[in-house]
Amino acid sequence: MIIDGSAPWNDPMLMLRADGYNPQKWYFRGKQVVGVQKRKFKLETVQGCSNLKEVLESLTDKGKAPEGQWRESFAEKYRLMSLQEQLGIPDASWIDEYEDAHFPYLTNLRSGFHWADDIRRGGEDWLWLIEIE
């Protein structure tokens, strides 16, 4: 996939606004993608994880967690794909007004930010976008 990290829709705070959040009550503490980049990804599942920290531990040998802005490139490239699960980008760099970390996600209906400390809330199944060599 290719991303233009300088494009406005890939700005971490504008991603919040586009998803209906008030960015004035959030901050971004992660690494921002800069410029045009091309990377390879795969989708992975994990079992028995209750939070994002456990997900990241389970995915260690499968690839690297990408920056959350890659959600926008995935959504653009695969916009006609029907997701049966939620697709998570395992990057909890968005912090809300209560100091809770969130990661970006995508479904076939919407995009948003999910609380990193409880990924099982609602009983959803997750796919995870993982960077590969």
C-alpha positions as CSV (number, residue, x, y, z in Angstrom):
1,M,0.0,0.0,0.0
2,I,1.0,3.6,-0.5
3,I,0.4,6.5,1.9
4,D,1.0,10.2,1.6
5,G,1.6,11.1,5.2
6,S,1.4,14.8,4.3
7,A,-2.2,14.6,2.9
8,P,-4.7,16.3,5.3
9,W,-6.9,13.2,5.6
10,N,-3.8,11.3,7.1
11,D,-3.3,13.9,9.8
12,P,-3.9,12.1,13.2
13,M,-6.0,14.9,14.6
14,L,-8.0,15.4,11.4
15,M,-8.7,11.6,11.5
16,L,-10.5,12.2,14.8
17,R,-12.5,15.0,13.4
18,A,-13.5,13.0,10.3
19,D,-14.8,10.2,12.7
20,G,-16.9,12.7,14.7
21,Y,-14.7,13.2,17.7
22,N,-13.7,16.6,19.1
23,P,-9.9,16.8,18.5
24,Q,-9.6,19.6,21.1
25,K,-10.2,17.0,23.8
26,W,-7.6,14.6,22.5
27,Y,-3.8,14.5,21.7
28,F,-1.6,12.3,19.6
29,R,1.5,10.8,21.1
30,G,2.7,8.5,18.3
31,K,4.9,8.5,15.4
32,Q,3.3,10.3,12.4
33,V,3.8,9.0,8.9
34,V,5.6,11.7,6.9
35,G,5.8,12.0,3.1
36,V,4.9,9.3,0.5
37,Q,5.7,5.7,1.7
38,K,5.1,2.3,0.4
39,R,4.8,-0.8,2.6
40,K,3.4,-4.3,2.6
41,F,0.8,-5.6,5.0
42,K,-1.2,-8.6,6.0
43,L,-4.3,-9.2,8.1
44,E,-3.9,-11.4,11.2
45,T,-6.2,-12.7,13.9
46,V,-5.4,-13.5,17.5
47,Q,-7.2,-15.5,20.1
48,G,-7.9,-14.8,23.8
49,C,-6.7,-11.2,24.0
50,S,-8.6,-8.8,26.1
51,N,-6.6,-5.6,25.4
52,L,-4.2,-4.1,22.8
53,K,-1.1,-4.9,24.8
54,E,-2.0,-8.6,24.7
55,V,-2.7,-8.3,20.9
56,L,0.7,-6.8,20.3
57,E,2.4,-9.5,22.3
58,S,0.6,-12.2,20.2
59,L,1.5,-10.5,16.9
60,T,5.2,-10.0,17.7
61,D,6.4,-12.9,15.5
62,K,3.9,-12.2,12.7
63,G,5.0,-8.6,11.8
64,K,5.2,-5.1,13.0
65,A,2.5,-2.8,14.2
66,P,2.1,0.1,11.7
67,E,1.3,3.7,12.4
68,G,-2.5,4.3,12.8
69,Q,-2.6,6.6,9.8
70,W,-2.4,3.5,7.5
71,R,-6.1,3.0,8.2
72,E,-6.9,5.7,5.7
73,S,-4.8,4.0,3.0
74,F,-6.4,0.6,3.7
75,A,-9.9,2.2,3.6
76,E,-9.2,3.8,0.2
77,K,-7.6,0.8,-1.4
78,Y,-10.2,-1.7,-0.2
79,R,-13.3,0.5,0.1
80,L,-15.4,-2.1,-1.7
81,M,-14.4,-5.0,0.5
82,S,-17.0,-6.2,2.9
83,L,-15.5,-6.6,6.4
84,Q,-17.2,-9.2,8.5
85,E,-14.9,-8.3,11.5
86,Q,-13.6,-5.0,12.7
87,L,-10.2,-4.1,11.3
88,G,-7.9,-2.7,14.0
89,I,-4.6,-0.8,13.5
90,P,-2.7,-1.7,16.6
91,D,-1.4,1.8,17.4
92,A,-2.8,3.2,20.6
93,S,-1.4,6.7,20.0
94,W,-4.6,8.7,20.3
95,I,-5.3,9.8,23.9
96,D,-8.6,11.2,25.0
97,E,-9.4,13.7,27.7
98,Y,-9.4,11.0,30.4
99,E,-5.9,9.9,29.4
100,D,-7.2,6.7,27.9
101,A,-5.4,5.3,24.8
102,H,-7.3,4.5,21.6
103,F,-6.4,2.8,18.3
104,P,-8.0,3.4,14.9
105,Y,-10.4,0.8,13.5
106,L,-12.5,0.3,10.4
107,T,-15.7,-1.7,9.6
108,N,-17.7,-1.9,6.4
109,L,-20.0,0.7,7.9
110,R,-17.7,3.2,9.7
111,S,-14.3,4.1,11.1
112,G,-13.5,5.2,14.6
113,F,-11.2,4.9,17.6
114,H,-11.5,2.0,20.1
115,W,-10.3,1.9,23.7
116,A,-7.1,0.0,23.9
117,D,-7.7,-1.5,27.4
118,D,-10.8,-3.5,26.4
119,I,-11.0,-4.9,22.9
120,R,-13.6,-7.6,23.9
121,R,-16.3,-5.1,24.9
122,G,-19.2,-6.0,22.7
123,G,-17.8,-9.4,21.7
124,E,-16.4,-8.3,18.4
125,D,-14.0,-10.3,16.3
126,W,-11.0,-8.4,15.1
127,L,-8.6,-8.5,12.2
128,W,-5.3,-6.7,12.7
129,L,-3.3,-4.8,10.0
130,I,0.3,-5.9,10.4
131,E,3.3,-4.6,8.4
132,I,5.5,-7.3,6.8
133,E,8.9,-7.1,5.1
